[in-house]
Amino acid sequence: MASSKEYLQFILGQLAELEEISYRAMMGEFIIYYRGKIVGGIYDDRLLVKPVKAALSYLWEASYELPYEGAKEMLLVDEVDDKEFLQGLFVAMYGELPEAKGKKKK
């Protein structure tokens, strides 16, 4: 099941006060970037983030879920209605996220 543009727009609205939030559509789902780094994505209308230490401490009761078959587990963010919480999560995670890899040249 693909994610809806409506859910994407809702999440982007919740994160609107943060600078440099962007996304990329990929196979019916959406990868979410914060200041150029991949934080997570929207998969089947669920916000999933990378399980870095900051995210684990912020989401101490979160469940691990697969974004799609064969992928690494990510953390499910249930508290998407709380703007401050969601923005704080992204800010806390930023320092632990790896730099985005550039596109390979052919």
Secondary structure by P-SEA (a helix, b strand, c coil): ccccaaaaaaaaaaacccccccccccccbbbbbccccccccccccbbbbcccaaaaaaaccbbbbbccccccbbbbbcccccaaaaaaaaaaaccccccccccccc
